Amino acid sequence: MLFKTLSGQAIAGLCALFASTFIAVTTEVAPVGLLIDVSQAFRISDGQAGLAVSAYALLVAFGAVPLTIVTGRMDRKLLMLLCLAGYIVSNLISAVAPTFLILCLGRAIGGMAHAVLMSIASAYAAYLVPERMTGRAISFVYGGTSLGSVLGVPGAAAISHFAGWRTALYIMAGLAVLLTIFIALFLPRVRAPAGGTPRLPTLRSRHAGRIFAIVVAVNAVFFFAHNLLYTYVSPLLLAHGLPESELSVALLITGAVSVLGLWGAGQLVDSLPAAGLFGGGIAMLVGMSLVYDHLLSGWMSVAAVGLWCAGYAAVIPFVMSGAIRARATSADVAGAAINSSSNFGILMGSAIGGHVLSAAGFTVLCPAAVIVALTGILLTVCSPAAFPRKLADTGDA
């Protein structure tokens, strides 16, 4: 086992944090799978419905760093519980929303909770384990984000197909309630940073700061490329001839295939980061290219989306581990910066993608996503300090 030397309490804490990041990202991306149902319910276009994703990402993109600094002296466990309460309220408001504006307001509450939770999770994990295991503990906890990214959309779509989109949101609220209870009972309490007023973050060195800036930029570019097109994956697959009755099953399959990307990344993330990230980027690029125009149709287009999503799922652990290796600033602020850049990519992708889709359709949107993904690949290749070709073997702990 990866953490066989840890106490049962520490393992329970890491599992609780993993579940928290899974709930966080699932709440964030679920509207992608509900897009068509939401647009039909409120009689708006698919591009306008994408604003449900943008409203959430907006709060995270611009709130992650300042909110993390402001809450820097609060009790960590209490802060986790408050964030989960935010997810509960967000999903409940969205589920009962009589108008699309109210739904977006509910989503904004979730964005504020997300801005803090995803920023402090890495530091919380570091407090639970010995220093030599910090990197693996943080990678494990953020594995929940990867799993949420690839399974949240198809899971929500499947529930929506069988029980309605509001039921999907109620279920997410219920899961957040169960997780809140589990964390209240089993998540160990850890120390907050030393008392006093919140301080602005500082960089440990210019060199580390440059490396971290590259990692953050690569992260933002890949998230932008993915969400530019994936926010509208439901209408994309329908445009390729997939019957609407088969849509939820198709998304579930692409989510399952994406787990293979996570598995592949896990084999290389601690040894060959450059090759692994390059491979993930290429898979994204090829999959996105294959859904251009009508090169493929029906279930063949689903296979292309699966390839692209597997590549995207593989990218996430490499970028997160790169941020950890940079050691440019405190764990909380480093997590906040990655969190912010991820959601800046989601915000720009969903917003710009919606505008392009409404104005020019997938004929322009697909090539745009390909070009952005190519940019991310080129940044990776040109940044060996951030993504080394090979990492030294640190041994088993």
N, C-alpha and C positions, 0 to 999 in steps of 0.2 A: 504493500500500500504506500501511497505517496507520503502520507503523514502518520505512519505507523508508530512513531515515537511520541506523538502528541497525546495529551490527556483527552478523555471523552468529552469534557466540557469545551476544550478548544476545537475539537472536530465538530461538535454540535454548533458552535459559533460560526465556523467557516461555512458549514452547510446552510445555516440561517442567512448568512450574508450572500451566498450563492443564490438562494431562493429570492432574496430581496432584489438583487440586480436583475434576475429573470422577470420578476413581477414588474419592475420599473420599465424595462425595455419592452416587455409585452404590452403594457399599458400605452407606451408611446407609439408603437408601430401597428397596433391592432386595427386602427381605422383604415389602414391600407386594404385589409381584407374585407372591411365593411363598406368600402367606398361606394360601390354601386347601390347597395341598399340604402345608405344614408342619402345619397343624391336623389334617389327616387322618393324617399320619405319626405324630404324637404323641397322637392321639385327644383333642384339646382343642378348645375352641370358637374361633371366629374372633376373638372379643374377647380371649381369652387369648393367642392367637397374636400379636396386635398388640403384646404385651409385648416381642417381639423388637426392635421399633422403639423402644419406650420405654426399654429397658435401655441402648441405644446413646445415645439422646438425653439420658438422665439424666446420664451421665458428662460429656457435652459441656456441657450447660446449667450445671452447677455446677463443672465443672473448667476451662473455657476460660480464664477470667481468672487464677485462681491458678496454673495450670500454665504459662501464658504468662509470668507474672512470675517464677516459680521458674527457668524455663529461659532467662530473658532474656539471660544472659551466655554461653550455649553457642554453639559454632560453628554458624552457620545451616545450612550444607550437611549437616553431620553430623546435626543435628536433623531435617532433612527425611528423611534416609535412615532414621533410627530410627522416624519416624512411619510411613513406608511399610512397614517391617518389621512394625510393629504391625498394619497392615491385612492383611498376608500371614498372620500368626499368627491373627488374628481370623477370617478367612474359612476357614482350614484347620480350626480348632477347630469352627466352626459346621458345616462340611461333614461332619465325622466324628462330630458329637455324638450319643451314644446316647440322651440324654434332652433334654427341652426346657430344663431348668435349665442343662445344660452349654452348650447353644446360646446361651442368654442371657449366660452368663459369657464366651463367646467374643465375643459382640457388645459386651460391656462393654470388652474390650481394644481393640476398634476405636474405641469412643467416646473412650477416653483419647488414642489417636493422633490422632483427628479434632480433639479439643479444642485440640491444639497446632498441627497442620499448617494448619488453616483460619485460625488466628489469626496465623501468621507469614507466610503466603503474600503478603499485601498489601505488607508491609514489604520482603520479598525482591524483589518486582517493582519497588518504588520504587528499590531499590539498583541495579537493572540498567539504568535509563534516566535521561536528563537530567531535571531537576526539572520542566521544562515539559511533559513527557510522562507524569508520574506518574499522573495521573488516568486517562488512557486505558489505561496499562499495567495498572493495578489492575483496571479494568473488564474488560479482556481476560482476565486471569487468572481472575477470578471468573465469567467466562462459562462456565468449566468446571462451576461449581456449577449454573448454570442448565441446561446441557445434561444434566448428571447427574440433575437433578431431574425433567426431562421424559422422558428416554430410559432411565434406569436401571430403572424399574419395568417398562415394557413389554419391555425387552431381557431382563431376568431372567425374566419370565413366559414369553417365547417359548422361551428355553433350557429352562426347567423343563418346558414342555409337550412338547418333543421329546426331552429327555434326562434329566429329573428335576431336582428342586430342589437336590440335593447337587452335581450336576454344575455348575449355575449358580454355586454358591459356589466350587467348584474353579477355574472359569474366571476368576472375579474375582481369586482368589489368584494365578493365573498372570499376569494382566494387571498386577497389582501388582509381581510379580517382574520382569517386563520393564521396567516404568517405573523400578524401583529401579536396574536396571543402566544405563538411559539417563541417569538423573540423576547417578549416580556418575561417568559418563564425560563428560557434556556440560553439566551445570548449573554455571555459574561460581560460584566461591566468593566470598562477600561478607562484609563486616565485620560482626561482632556489635557491639552497643552497648558502650560503653567499660567496662573492667573494674570490678571491685568487687562488692559484694553487691547482689542484686536490690532495686529500689526500688519503692515503691507508686506507682501512676500518679497524675498530677496533671492537672487541667483547666487549659487555657490561659486561659480566661475564663468567667465565669458565663453570658454570653450564648451562647457557643459550646457550653457544657455543656448549656444548655436545649434548643438546637436538636438536638444529638446525642441527648439523652434522648427527644425526640419521634420522631426517626428510628428509634431502637431500639424504641420502643413500637409504632410502626406496623409495623415488621418482625415483631415478635412476634405481633401481632394477625393479620396476614395468614397467617403460617405456621400459627398456631393454627387459623384458619378452614379452611385447605386440608387440613391433616392430620386434623382432626376427622372429615372425611368420606372423604378420599382414601385414608387407611390401609385403609379397608374398601371400596375401589372394586370389588374383585373380587366379593364377595357382593352389593354394590349392583347391579351390572350383571346378575348372575344373577337377582336378585329382579325385575328389569325384563324378564325373559324371554329374555335372551341365552343361547344354548346354551353350555355349558361348553367344548365343543370349539372355539368361536370366540373364547374369552376372550382368549387370548394375542395373537391377531391384532388384536382390538379395542384392547387396551392399546397395542400397537405403533402403531396408527393414531393414537390420541390423543396419543402421544408425538411422532409426526411432525408432527401439527397444531400441537402446542405450540411447535415451532421457529418457526412463523410469529409467535407472540407475542414470541419473542426478537428476531426480525428487526424487527418493528414497534417494539419498545422501542429498538433500536439507532438508528432513524431520529429518535427524539425525546429520548433520554436527555440529550443535551448542549444541548438547545434549549428543550424544553417539558416539564419534569419533572412539573409539577402535572397537566397535561392527560393525559400518558402514564400516570401512576400512577392517575389517576381512571378512565381507560379500561380499564386492566387490572383494576381492582377491580370495575367494572361488569360486565365479561365474566365474572368469577368469580361475581358475584352472580346474573346471569341463568342461567348454566349450572347452578349449584347449585339454583336455584329450579325449573328444568325437570326435575330428577330427583326432585322430591318426589312421593310417592305413585305413581300410575301415569299421570301426565300424558303421558309418552312410554314407548314400549316398544321392546325389541330394539335395532336399530341406530340408531334415533332417539335413544335414551338415550345411546348411544356418542357421537353428535354433540354432545349437551349436555355430556358430560364433556370432550370435546375443546375446546369453547368455554371452559369453566371453566378447564381446564389451560393453554390459551393465555393467558388473562388472568393466571393465577398466574405463568407463565413471564415475562410482561412486567413484573410487579411487581418481580421480584428485581433487575434492573439499576438501576431507579430508586431503590430503597432503598439499595443499595450505593453508588451515586454520591452520594446524599444524605449518607451517613455520611462519605464522603471530603471533600465540600465543607465539612462542619461544622468540620473541623480543630480538634476539641476536645481531643485528646490524641495520644499517639504512635501511629504507624501500627499497631504490634503490638497495643497495648491496644484501639484502635478496632476492629481486626479481631476481637479476642477478644470484645468486647462484642456485636458483630453476630452472631458465631458462637454465642455463648451465648444470645442472645435468639431466634435462629432455632431452636435446639434446645430451648429452653424451650417454644416454640410447638409443635414436633414432639412433645415429651414430653407436654405437656398434651393436645394433639389426639389422639394415639394412645391415651393412657390413659383420658381422659374419654370419647372416642368409643367405646372398647371397652366401657366401663361402660354408657353410654347404649344402645348397640346391644344388649347382653345384656338390659338391663332393659326397654327400651321400643321397640326396633327403629328402622328408618329413618324411621318416621312422625314421630318426635321428633328424630332425629339430623339430618336434612336441614334443617328449619327452624332448628335451633340453629346450624348452619354458616352459613346465610344471615345470621342476626342478627350473628354475629361478623364476617363479611365486611363487612356494612354499617357496623359500628363502625369498621373500618379505613378505609373510604371517608370517613366523617365526620371522622375524625382528620386525614386527608390534606387535605380541603377547608379545615379550620380551622387549618392550619399552613403559611401561605405562606412563612414564614421558612425552614422546613425543605425545602419543595417549592415553589420559586418558579414563577410562571406562565411566566416567560421567562428564559433565561440569555443573557448577552452572548456573542457569537461570539468565540471565542478564536483563531480562525484555524487554519490547517493547519500542523502541525509536521513 
